[in-house]
Amino acid sequence: MSIHRQLGLTDEEAEEIEDILGRSPNHLELAMYAVMWSEHCSYKSSRLHLRRLPSDGELVLVGPGENAGVVDVGDGIAAAIRIESHNHPSAIEPYQGAATGVGGILRDIFTMGARPIALLDSLRVGPLDDARSRWILDGVVSGVSGYGNAVGVPTVGGEVVSDATYAGNPLVNVACLGIMPVDRLVLGRATGVGNLAVLLGSTTGRDGIGGVSVLASAGFGSDGDTDASEEDAAAKRPSVQVGDPFEEKRLIEACLSLLDAGLVVGIQDLGGAGLTCATSETASRGGLGMDVDVAAVPRREPGMEPFEVMTSESQERMLAIVSPDDLHEVEALCRRWDVRATVVGRVTGDEGRLRILDGFDGPVLADVPAASLHEAAPCYDRPRRPAPAVPDLPPVPAGSVHAGDDLLAMVADTAWVWSQYDSQLFLNTVEGPGGDAALLRLKHPVTGQDTGRALALTLDGNHRWCAVDPRGGTAMTVAEAVLNLACVGARPLAVVNCLNFGNPEHPEVMWQLSECIDGMSEACRALGVPVVGGNVSLYNESRGADIDPTPVIGLLGVVDRLERRPPGVTLADGAAVLLVGARSSDLGGSRWAAEVLGGGRPLGSLPSLDLAAHSATSSLVRQVVADGLLVGVHDVADGGLGVALAELVARSGVGARLDGVDGHRELFSEAPGRVVACVTADDLAEVERRAGVAGVPLARLGTAGGDRLVVGDLVDLAVAQVVGTWHDALPAIMGAPVAAGPGIPWEGKGSVDGGQG
C-alpha cells in the first residue's frame, strides 16, 4: 500500500496535495495533511451540510469554527460551551479514552479565556448483559470521574443509554461549560510578525500519534470478521492518548493567569492532530506564516521522528503566541505554576507558509501553505439515499399488554454512574445529576459575587426517534432539551451538538446526517436558539454495521431570577398530578414499541411535533416553575408518561392513584411537548388559569399519595417495588463480572436508558 493510503489519504487527495505544493510531498508533509484532512479535523463529509445550521444571534459572541462557542449571559459575563466525542478511543481503552476526552474539552474552554465550571457526559454502550459492554461502561465512568474529579471541575449531568446498536461502537460525548469576563475573550490566532509560539505543558510522546486519522476515520472490523474488533483494538491502541489531570490543572491556572496579565495575543490547545493543528490553525487564522523548530519540542521518548512529534496527540499541551518582550514574564509565570514553557516557533510574514525546521537555522523538513492544512481540505458532497423505512407497528392483541411489568423493565436509576462524580465542586450546583437539567449559580468569574441568576445545562439524545425519522427525531431532541430547561425555570440561549453517525461512504448514513441537520435547523429557528458549535463523529460502525443515527443536543440556558430551587422530580402527598401539553396515544418510535413489539428495533412513525405549541408549553412550564407554583415536575420523553410517573414515584417515595390515563398507548407514548406537574390544592386553580391563558392543554391525571402506584386498570405496583427496582437495576447489572478486555482490566462494579439531567 502506498504511504498516503496508509496515512488515510485517497489517491485523489494525494494528487490534490501535489497540486497545492507543485511537487511531491515528503513523508512529514503527507503525515501533516493526513491528520488535518481527516474527518475529525476537516469535517470534509459534513461541512457542506453544517452550513445550513442557524448560528447567528444577538447574544452570540463566537460561533462555530473556534475552539468553543461563546455567548453573552449578562452582567459582563460570557459563557463558553463545547461538546466533543471520544468514541473510538473509549472502545479501545475505556478509561484513557474517556479521561482524555474530558481533558480535551476542558482545554477547548480555557483556550477561549474561560474558566471551566461544569462537565456533562453522554454515554452509550451495548447491552449490559454482555461482559465487554459492562467493561466499557465501567472504564468510561471511571475515566470521566478520575479526570474530572482530580482536575477540580464538577460533572453535573448527562445521560446513560444501553442498546444493541452500540455493542461494537460505544459513544462517549463530553460537554463543558466555562465562564469569563467578556473582555477576557481570546481567539486562537497568530498575529504580529516576530511573535513567538510557546509550547506550554506536558512533554510530547508517542501516545496518540495520528489519532484523528487512525481512530476517527475508520470503523471497527468493517470486513465482517468476528474477531476484527479485537484485532483493530490491539492495532489502534497506541493511537489512544494518555491523560494527566494534575498537569491539566496547573495548565488551566497558568493559561488563565497569562490571559489576565495580558501576556498572550493568541492561544490554541493541542488536541486532535497535535502540533500540526495548533500551528497551522493559528497561522492560518492570523493570515500569517510560522516557522516551527521541531527539535525544540520537549519529548518524553527518545528517537522520535519529526512526523511523530508533529502528529502526536499527547495531552495537556497548549500553544501560546506571545511577544518576545513578554517572554521572560511568561516563563516566570509558568514556573510559578510548575508548567513547562518552550519557544518552538516564530510568526512570520512569509506568505502564510508553515515551515518545519530542524533547528531555526537548520534544514527545512516541511514547507506547506498553512491555510492548505486548515482551510483547503476537500469538501465532499457524498451520495445520499434514504435509509429503509422501519416496520410499522404491529397490532397488539387485547389482553396481551402487561403494563406494570413493562414499566418496571424500563426504570433504572443512574446514580451508580453519577455518584462517582463530584458534582458539588465550586459549590455552585443548585440542581445536579438526576433532574431534568443541571442548574448552576452564576457568579462573577473575577469577583465571585453571586449575580442572583443561574445557568442551566442539559444533554439529550434519542437514537430510536432518529432511526425512525432522522429529521423529525432530531427536531424532537432539540424540543426535549428546551423542555428540560423549562423544568428548572430556564430559558434557552444556545445549542451545541455532537453528531454521531456511521460510515459517511454509505449513502444511507449521509442521508441520515443531512436530514438530522435539517431537523435541527428547523427546530432551532422555530425555538429561537442559535447553534454555536459542535462536533461530528463519523465511521461509528462495527463489523460492517452502522450505529443508529445519534445526534446529541447540548443546550445552555439562563434563569434570570433565581429565588428558589426548582421543584425537581418529586411528588407531594395530596397534590394533584397534571399532564401539561397535548395528550397523545401515538406509540411510533417509542421505547415500549421497540422493546416489547420490535425485539429492540424501532417501529412505526414518529408523533407530530408542533413547534409553536411546544414553545408555548415550555414558556408556561418555565413561568410556573420560576414562580414556585409546582411542587414537582418531570418531562415526558424516553419511556413516555409511564416512565415519567415511575421516576416521580421512585425519587419521592410517594405513590399516586391516576385514573386519567387512556390505556397503554397513552401510558407509553413519547409524543413531544408534555410534562407531568405536581400541584398543591392552593395553587391548582392558578396553574389551570395560566394554562388557559397560554392556550396550553392541561389534564388532571389523579392525585399523589399512598404506598402504591395505580394507573387505572393498567398498573398496580407497590411504591417499595418501584423504588427497589429503580434503585437496584444498574448496580445489580454492573455488579456482575466485567470482561478482561484488551485494555485496562477494570474489575468490580460492573438494558438501561437513563437521564442524569
C-alpha positions in Angstrom: 0.0 0.0 0.0 1.2 3.5 -0.8 2.3 5.8 2.0 -0.6 8.2 1.5 -3.1 5.3 1.7 -1.5 4.0 4.9 -2.0 7.5 6.3 -5.7 7.6 5.3 -5.5 9.8 2.2 -7.2 8.8 -1.0 -5.4 8.8 -4.3 -7.4 11.9 -5.3 -6.4 13.7 -2.1 -2.8 12.9 -2.7 -3.0 14.3 -6.2 -4.6 17.5 -4.8 -1.7 17.9 -2.3 0.8 17.6 -5.1 -1.1 20.3 -7.0 -1.1 22.6 -3.9 2.7 22.1 -3.4 3.7 22.0 -7.0 5.7 18.9 -6.2 5.5 15.5 -4.5 5.2 15.9 -0.7 7.6 14.2 1.6 6.6 11.8 4.4 6.3 14.5 7.0 4.2 16.7 4.8 1.9 13.8 3.9 1.5 13.0 7.6 0.6 16.6 8.3 -2.0 16.6 5.6 -3.4 13.2 6.6 -4.2 14.4 10.1 -5.5 17.8 9.1 -7.6 16.4 6.2 -9.1 13.7 8.4 -12.8 13.7 9.1 -12.2 14.8 12.7 -10.3 17.9 11.8 -11.6 18.9 8.4 -15.3 17.8 8.5 -14.9 17.0 4.8 -18.1 14.9 4.6 -20.3 17.1 6.8 -19.0 20.7 6.2 -21.3 21.2 3.2 -24.4 20.4 5.3 -23.4 22.1 8.6 -23.6 25.5 6.8 -27.4 25.2 7.0 -27.5 25.5 10.7 -28.5 28.9 12.2 -25.6 30.3 14.1 -26.3 34.0 14.5 -27.9 35.6 17.5 -28.0 38.8 19.4 -26.0 37.2 22.3 -23.6 35.2 20.2 -20.0 36.4 20.6 -18.3 33.4 18.9 -20.0 30.9 16.7 -18.8 27.7 15.0 -15.2 27.5 13.8 -13.4 28.4 17.0 -12.5 26.1 19.9 -15.8 26.8 21.7 -18.9 28.8 21.2 -19.3 31.9 23.3 -22.5 33.8 24.3 -23.1 36.9 26.4 -25.0 35.9 29.5 -25.2 39.5 31.0 -23.5 41.2 34.0 -20.3 41.5 31.9 -20.0 37.7 31.8 -19.6 35.4 28.8 -20.2 31.7 28.8 -18.2 29.3 26.6 -19.6 25.9 25.7 -18.4 23.0 23.7 -19.1 19.3 23.2 -16.7 16.6 21.7 -16.7 12.9 21.1 -14.1 10.3 22.1 -15.9 7.3 20.8 -13.3 5.1 19.2 -10.6 5.7 21.8 -13.1 4.7 24.5 -13.9 1.5 22.7 -10.2 0.6 22.8 -9.1 1.9 26.2 -12.2 3.0 28.0 -10.5 4.7 30.9 -8.0 6.8 28.9 -10.4 7.3 26.1 -12.9 9.0 28.4 -10.4 10.7 30.6 -8.6 12.4 27.7 -12.0 13.3 26.2 -12.6 15.3 29.4 -9.1 16.8 29.2 -9.6 17.9 25.6 -12.9 19.5 26.2 -11.6 21.4 29.2 -8.8 22.8 27.1 -11.3 23.9 24.4 -12.9 26.0 27.1 -10.0 27.7 28.8 -8.4 28.3 25.4 -11.1 30.9 24.9 -10.2 32.5 28.2 -13.0 30.9 30.2 -12.6 29.0 33.5 -14.3 25.6 33.2 -17.1 25.3 35.8 -19.1 22.2 34.7 -18.9 19.0 32.7 -21.6 16.7 31.3 -21.3 13.3 29.7 -23.4 11.3 27.3 -22.5 7.6 27.4 -23.9 4.9 25.2 -22.8 1.3 25.3 -24.1 -2.1 24.2 -26.4 -4.3 26.2 -25.2 -4.7 29.7 -25.8 -8.4 29.8 -22.6 -8.5 27.7 -19.4 -8.5 29.8 -17.5 -6.3 27.4 -20.2 -3.7 27.4 -20.0 -3.6 31.2 -16.2 -3.3 31.0 -16.5 -0.3 28.6 -19.1 1.4 30.8 -17.1 0.8 34.0 -14.0 2.1 32.3 -15.5 5.3 30.8 -17.3 6.2 34.0 -14.0 5.7 35.9 -12.2 7.8 33.3 -14.7 10.7 33.5 -14.6 10.7 37.3 -10.9 10.1 37.6 -10.0 13.1 35.4 -12.9 15.4 36.2 -12.7 15.0 40.0 -8.9 15.3 40.0 -8.8 18.4 37.9 -11.4 20.0 40.0 -14.4 20.5 37.6 -17.8 19.2 38.7 -19.7 16.7 36.4 -23.3 17.9 36.8 -25.3 15.9 34.4 -25.7 13.8 31.3 -27.3 10.6 30.2 -26.6 6.8 30.0 -28.0 4.5 27.3 -27.5 0.8 26.7 -28.6 -0.6 23.4 -27.6 -3.2 20.9 -26.8 -0.6 18.2 -23.7 0.4 20.3 -22.5 -3.1 21.0 -19.3 -2.8 19.0 -19.0 1.0 18.9 -19.8 2.9 22.2 -20.3 6.6 22.2 -18.6 8.9 24.7 -19.6 12.5 24.3 -18.4 15.1 26.8 -19.6 18.7 27.1 -18.0 21.5 29.1 -19.2 25.0 30.2 -16.9 27.8 31.3 -17.4 31.5 32.2 -15.2 34.6 31.8 -15.4 38.3 31.8 -16.4 39.4 28.3 -13.2 41.3 27.9 -11.0 38.3 28.5 -12.2 36.5 25.4 -9.3 35.4 23.3 -9.1 33.7 19.9 -6.6 31.1 18.5 -4.8 33.4 16.1 -1.1 34.0 15.4 -0.7 37.8 15.0 2.4 40.0 14.9 5.3 39.1 12.7 8.2 38.2 15.0 6.0 37.0 17.9 6.9 33.6 19.4 5.0 30.4 19.5 5.5 29.0 23.1 4.5 25.4 23.8 3.1 25.1 27.3 2.5 22.0 29.4 3.4 18.4 29.1 6.2 16.8 27.0 5.4 15.1 23.7 5.3 11.3 23.4 4.2 8.6 21.0 0.8 8.2 22.6 -2.0 9.4 20.3 0.1 9.6 17.2 -2.3 10.3 14.3 -5.3 9.6 16.5 -7.7 11.7 14.3 -6.8 9.7 11.2 -6.2 6.3 12.7 -9.2 6.3 15.1 -11.7 8.7 13.8 -11.8 7.8 10.2 -12.5 4.1 10.2 -14.9 1.7 11.9 -14.1 -1.5 13.8 -13.9 -4.8 11.9 -15.7 -3.5 8.8 -14.7 -6.6 6.9 -17.2 -8.7 8.8 -14.6 -10.7 10.7 -16.0 -11.6 14.1 -12.5 -11.2 15.7 -11.8 -8.0 13.8 -12.8 -5.7 16.7 -10.2 -7.3 19.0 -7.6 -7.1 16.3 -8.5 -3.5 15.5 -8.3 -2.5 19.1 -4.8 -4.0 19.5 -3.5 -2.3 16.4 -5.1 1.1 17.3 -4.2 1.2 21.0 -1.0 3.3 20.5 -3.2 6.0 19.0 -5.1 6.5 22.3 -3.8 9.4 24.3 -2.9 9.2 28.0 -4.1 11.9 30.3 -2.6 13.6 33.4 -5.3 15.7 35.2 -2.8 17.2 37.6 -0.8 18.6 34.7 -4.1 19.9 33.3 -5.0 21.7 36.5 -1.6 23.5 36.5 -2.1 24.3 32.8 -5.5 25.8 33.4 -4.2 28.1 36.1 -1.1 29.1 34.2 -3.1 29.9 31.0 -5.8 31.9 32.8 -3.0 33.8 34.6 -1.3 34.6 31.4 -4.5 35.9 29.9 -5.3 38.0 33.0 -1.8 39.5 32.7 -2.3 40.3 29.1 0.7 38.3 28.1 -0.9 36.2 25.3 -2.1 37.5 21.9 -3.4 34.2 20.8 -3.7 30.7 22.2 -4.7 27.2 20.9 -4.9 23.8 22.6 -3.1 20.8 21.2 -5.9 18.3 20.7 -6.6 16.4 17.5 -3.6 16.5 15.1 -1.4 17.9 17.9 1.3 20.5 16.9 0.3 20.3 13.2 -3.2 21.5 14.0 -2.2 24.2 16.6 0.5 25.8 14.4 -1.4 25.6 11.1 -4.7 26.9 12.5 -3.2 29.8 14.5 -1.1 30.8 11.5 -4.0 30.5 9.0 -6.5 32.4 11.2 -4.0 35.2 11.5 -3.2 35.3 7.8 0.5 34.8 8.5 3.1 32.1 8.4 5.1 30.3 11.1 8.5 28.6 11.4 8.5 25.7 13.8 11.6 24.2 15.3 10.7 20.5 15.7 14.0 19.9 17.6 13.0 22.3 20.3 9.8 20.3 21.3 10.3 18.7 24.7 10.0 14.9 24.3 9.3 12.1 26.7 10.6 9.4 24.5 14.0 9.1 22.7 14.3 8.7 18.9 11.1 10.3 17.9 10.8 11.2 14.2 9.7 14.7 13.1 6.4 13.2 11.8 5.7 11.6 15.2 6.4 14.9 17.0 4.2 16.9 14.7 1.2 14.5 14.8 1.4 13.2 18.4 -1.8 14.0 20.4 -0.1 13.8 23.8 -2.3 15.6 26.2 -2.1 18.7 28.4 -0.4 20.9 25.9 -1.2 24.5 24.7 0.4 26.8 22.1 0.6 30.4 23.1 1.5 33.3 20.8 3.5 35.9 22.8 5.6 39.0 22.2 9.4 38.5 22.5 9.3 41.4 25.0 7.0 39.4 27.3 8.8 36.1 27.0 10.7 36.5 30.3 7.5 37.3 32.2 5.7 34.4 30.5 8.4 32.0 31.6 8.4 33.3 35.1 4.6 33.0 35.5 4.7 29.4 34.1 7.5 28.5 36.6 5.2 29.7 39.3 2.6 27.1 38.3 5.3 24.4 37.5 4.3 24.4 33.8 7.0 23.9 31.2 7.2 26.8 28.6 9.3 26.3 25.5 9.7 28.5 22.4 9.1 26.2 19.4 8.1 28.7 16.7 8.1 32.2 15.3 5.4 34.0 13.5 6.5 35.1 10.0 5.1 37.1 7.1 6.3 34.6 4.7 3.2 34.4 2.5 1.4 32.2 5.0 3.9 29.4 4.9 4.2 26.8 7.7 7.8 25.6 7.7 9.0 22.8 10.0 12.7 23.1 10.7 15.3 21.0 12.5 16.6 24.0 14.4 15.7 27.5 13.5 18.9 27.7 11.4 18.7 24.1 10.4 17.3 22.3 7.3 13.7 22.8 6.3 11.9 19.5 6.8 8.4 20.6 5.6 7.1 23.7 3.8 3.4 24.0 3.1 0.8 26.8 3.0 -0.7 26.9 6.5 -4.2 27.6 5.0 -4.0 24.5 2.9 -3.9 22.4 6.0 -6.6 24.3 7.8 -9.0 25.6 5.1 -8.3 23.8 1.8 -9.3 20.3 2.9 -11.7 18.6 0.4 -15.4 19.3 0.9 -17.4 16.3 -0.3 -21.0 16.1 -1.4 -21.2 12.4 -0.8 -24.1 10.4 -2.3 -27.3 10.3 -0.2 -30.0 7.7 -0.3 -32.9 7.4 2.1 -32.5 4.6 4.7 -35.0 1.8 4.6 -38.2 2.7 6.4 -38.6 1.0 9.8 -41.5 -1.5 10.1 -45.0 -0.3 11.0 -46.4 -1.0 14.5 -48.0 -4.5 14.5 -51.4 -4.9 16.1 -51.4 -5.6 19.8 -53.9 -8.4 20.8 -56.3 -7.4 23.6 -55.1 -8.6 27.0 -51.5 -9.1 25.8 -50.1 -6.0 27.4 -48.5 -6.3 30.9 -48.0 -2.6 31.5 -46.8 -3.0 35.1 -44.0 -5.5 34.2 -43.1 -3.5 31.1 -42.9 -0.3 33.1 -40.6 -1.9 35.7 -38.3 -3.2 32.9 -37.7 0.4 31.8 -36.9 2.1 35.0 -33.3 2.4 36.3 -31.6 4.9 38.5 -28.3 6.1 37.0 -26.9 7.1 40.4 -24.4 4.2 40.1 -22.8 6.4 37.4 -23.1 9.9 38.7 -22.4 9.1 42.3 -18.8 8.5 41.2 -18.6 12.1 40.0 -18.1 15.1 42.3 -21.0 17.4 41.2 -20.5 20.0 44.0 -17.1 21.4 43.2 -17.2 25.3 43.4 -20.4 25.0 45.4 -22.4 26.4 42.5 -24.6 23.4 41.9 -28.3 24.1 42.6 -29.6 21.1 40.7 -27.2 18.3 40.0 -27.4 14.9 38.3 -30.8 13.1 38.5 -33.0 16.0 37.5 -34.3 17.2 34.1 -31.4 19.7 33.7 -28.4 20.9 35.7 -28.6 24.3 37.4 -25.6 26.3 38.5 -25.5 29.6 40.4 -24.0 32.3 38.1 -21.2 34.0 40.0 -18.8 36.6 38.5 -15.7 34.8 37.3 -13.4 37.5 38.8 -15.1 38.9 41.9 -17.0 35.7 42.8 -20.1 37.8 43.5 -23.4 36.0 43.2 -25.5 37.6 40.4 -28.7 36.2 41.7 -29.1 34.3 38.4 -28.3 30.8 37.2 -27.1 28.9 34.1 -28.8 25.6 33.1 -27.5 22.8 31.0 -28.8 19.6 29.5 -27.6 16.8 27.1 -30.2 14.9 25.2 -30.3 12.3 22.5 -32.7 9.5 21.3 -31.4 7.1 18.7 -34.8 5.4 18.3 -36.5 8.5 17.2 -33.7 9.3 14.8 -33.7 5.7 13.4 -37.4 6.1 12.6 -37.0 9.6 11.2 -33.7 11.4 11.4 -35.2 14.9 10.6 -38.2 14.6 12.9 -36.2 12.8 15.6 -33.6 15.4 15.8 -36.2 18.2 16.0 -37.9 16.3 18.8 -34.5 16.0 20.6 -34.0 19.8 20.4 -37.5 20.3 21.7 -36.9 17.9 24.5 -33.8 19.8 25.6 -35.8 23.1 25.6 -38.5 21.5 27.8 -35.9 20.0 30.1 -34.5 23.5 30.8 -38.1 24.8 31.3 -38.4 22.2 34.1 -35.7 24.1 36.1 -37.1 27.5 35.1 -34.6 28.4 32.4 -34.9 29.9 29.0 -32.7 28.6 26.2 -29.7 30.5 24.9 -27.6 28.4 22.7 -27.2 24.8 21.3 -24.1 22.7 20.7 -24.3 19.3 19.1 -22.4 16.1 18.8 -23.5 14.3 15.6 -22.6 10.6 15.9 -23.2 8.6 12.7 -22.0 5.6 10.8 -19.8 5.4 7.7 -20.3 8.5 5.5 -19.3 6.4 2.5 -22.7 4.7 2.9 -25.3 6.8 1.1 -27.9 5.9 3.8 -25.7 7.4 6.5 -25.1 10.6 4.6 -28.9 10.9 4.1 -29.4 10.5 7.8 -26.8 13.1 8.6 -28.3 15.6 6.1 -31.8 15.0 7.4 -30.7 15.4 11.0 -29.1 18.8 10.3 -32.3 20.0 8.6 -34.3 18.8 11.6 -32.0 20.6 14.0 -32.1 23.8 11.8 -35.9 23.8 11.7 -36.3 23.3 15.4 -33.6 25.8 16.4 -35.0 28.5 14.2 -38.6 27.9 15.4 -37.5 27.9 19.1 -35.1 30.9 18.6 -31.9 29.1 19.7 -28.7 29.5 17.7 -26.2 26.7 17.2 -22.8 28.0 18.4 -20.6 24.9 17.9 -20.5 21.2 17.7 -18.7 18.1 16.7 -19.2 15.4 14.0 -18.2 11.9 14.7 -18.4 9.5 11.7 -17.3 6.0 11.0 -19.2 4.7 14.0 -19.6 1.2 12.7 -18.6 -2.3 13.8 -18.3 -5.3 11.6 -20.0 -3.5 8.7 -23.0 -2.3 10.7 -23.6 1.4 11.3 -24.9 2.7 14.6 -28.3 4.2 14.6 -28.1 8.0 13.9 -27.4 9.6 17.3 -27.3 13.4 17.4 -26.7 14.6 21.0 -28.0 18.1 21.8 -26.4 20.2 24.4 -28.4 23.2 25.4 -27.4 26.2 27.6 -30.0 28.3 29.3 -30.3 31.0 31.9 -32.6 31.7 34.9 -33.0 35.4 35.1 -34.0 35.4 38.7 -33.0 32.6 40.9 -35.2 32.9 44.0 -35.7 29.3 44.9 -34.6 25.8 43.9 -36.7 24.2 41.1 -39.2 21.7 42.4 -37.4 18.7 41.0 -38.6 15.2 40.0 -40.8 14.5 43.0 -44.4 14.1 44.2 -46.1 15.5 47.3 -48.8 13.8 49.3 -52.3 15.0 48.4 -51.2 17.1 45.5 -52.8 16.9 42.1 -50.9 15.2 39.2 -51.3 17.0 35.9 -50.3 16.4 32.3 -49.3 19.7 30.8 -49.4 19.6 26.9 -51.4 17.8 24.3 -52.4 14.3 25.0 -51.3 11.5 22.7 -51.6 7.8 22.2 -49.1 7.6 19.4 -46.5 4.8 20.0 -44.3 5.3 16.9 -40.6 5.5 17.8 -41.3 4.7 21.4 -39.1 2.6 23.7 -42.0 0.4 24.6 -42.8 -0.4 21.0 -39.1 -1.2 20.3 -38.6 -3.4 23.3 -41.9 -5.1 23.6 -43.0 -5.3 20.0 -39.8 -4.8 17.9 -37.3 -7.1 19.6 -35.2 -4.0 20.4 -35.6 -2.3 17.0 -37.6 1.0 16.5 -41.0 0.7 14.9 -43.7 3.0 13.4 -43.8 6.7 12.5 -43.0 9.5 14.9 -45.7 11.6 16.5 -46.1 15.0 15.1 -44.2 17.9 16.6 -45.9 21.3 16.7 -43.0 23.7 17.5 -45.3 26.6 18.2 -47.3 24.6 20.7 -44.1 23.3 22.2 -42.8 26.8 22.6 -46.0 27.8 24.4 -45.8 24.8 26.7 -42.2 25.4 27.5 -42.9 29.0 28.3 -45.7 28.1 30.6 -43.7 25.5 32.5 -40.8 27.9 32.8 -43.0 30.6 34.4 -44.8 28.4 36.9 -41.5 26.8 38.0 -39.9 30.2 38.4 -42.9 31.5 40.4 -42.9 28.5 42.7 -46.3 27.1 41.7 -45.2 23.5 41.3 -44.0 21.0 44.0 -42.8 18.5 41.4 -42.2 18.4 37.6 -40.8 16.0 35.1 -40.7 16.0 31.3 -42.3 13.1 29.3 -39.7 11.7 26.9 -37.9 8.3 26.8 -40.3 5.6 28.1 -43.3 8.0 27.8 -45.7 9.0 30.5 -45.3 5.7 32.3 -41.6 6.1 32.9 -42.0 9.8 33.9 -44.6 8.7 36.6 -42.5 5.8 37.8 -39.4 8.1 38.2 -41.5 10.7 40.1 -42.7 7.9 42.5 -39.2 6.4 42.8 -37.4 9.7 43.6 -40.0 10.8 46.1 -41.1 7.5 47.7 -44.7 8.8 47.3 -47.4 6.8 45.4 -50.1 8.0 43.2 -53.6 7.0 42.0 -54.2 8.0 38.4 -57.4 7.4 36.6 -57.0 9.8 33.8 -54.7 7.8 31.5 -56.3 6.4 28.4 -54.8 2.9 28.0 -51.3 1.5 27.4 -50.9 3.6 24.3 -51.1 6.9 26.2 -49.0 5.4 29.0 -46.1 4.7 26.8 -46.4 7.3 24.1 -43.3 9.5 23.7 -45.1 12.3 21.9 -43.2 15.6 22.4 -44.2 18.7 24.3 -45.5 17.3 27.6 -44.6 17.4 31.3 -46.1 15.9 34.4 -46.6 18.5 37.1 -47.4 18.1 40.7 -49.5 21.0 42.1 -51.0 21.6 45.6 -54.6 22.4 46.0 -53.7 26.0 46.9 -52.0 26.6 43.5 -54.1 24.3 41.2 -56.6 27.0 40.1 -53.8 29.5 39.3 -51.9 26.9 37.2 -55.0 26.0 35.3 -55.8 29.6 34.7 -52.3 30.3 33.3 -52.6 27.3 31.1 -55.9 28.5 29.7 -54.4 32.0 29.0 -51.4 30.4 27.3 -53.6 28.1 25.2 -51.8 25.0 26.6 -53.8 21.9 27.2 -53.8 20.6 30.7 -55.4 17.4 32.1 -55.9 16.1 35.7 -54.5 12.6 35.8 -55.1 11.9 39.5 -53.7 12.5 43.0 -50.3 11.8 44.6 -50.2 9.9 47.9 -50.3 6.4 49.4 -47.9 3.5 49.1 -48.9 2.3 45.6 -48.6 3.5 42.0 -52.0 2.8 40.4 -52.8 3.8 36.8 -56.3 2.8 36.0 -56.5 -0.9 35.4 -53.1 -0.9 33.7 -50.6 -0.7 36.6 -50.8 -1.5 40.3 -47.4 -1.6 41.9 -46.2 -1.1 45.4 -44.1 2.0 45.9 -41.4 -0.1 47.5 -41.3 -2.3 44.4 -40.9 0.7 42.1 -38.2 2.3 44.3 -36.3 -1.0 44.7 -36.3 -1.8 41.0 -35.4 1.7 40.0 -32.6 1.9 42.6 -31.1 -1.6 42.2 -31.3 -2.3 38.5 -28.0 -0.8 37.3 -25.9 -1.7 40.4 -27.1 -5.3 40.1 -26.1 -5.4 36.4 -22.7 -3.7 37.0 -22.0 -6.0 40.0 -21.6 -8.9 37.6 -18.0 -9.6 36.4 -16.8 -7.3 33.7 -14.8 -8.5 30.7 -11.0 -8.6 31.0 -10.9 -6.7 27.7 -7.9 -5.9 25.5 -7.2 -2.7 27.5 -7.0 -1.9 31.2 -8.8 -4.8 33.0 -11.1 -2.8 35.2 -12.6 -5.1 37.9 -15.6 -4.9 40.2 -18.6 -2.6 39.8 -19.7 -3.6 36.9 -30.8 -2.7 29.0 -30.7 0.8 30.7 -31.7 4.2 29.4 -31.4 7.0 31.9 -31.1 10.7 32.0 -28.9 12.4 34.6 -30.3 15.8 33.8 
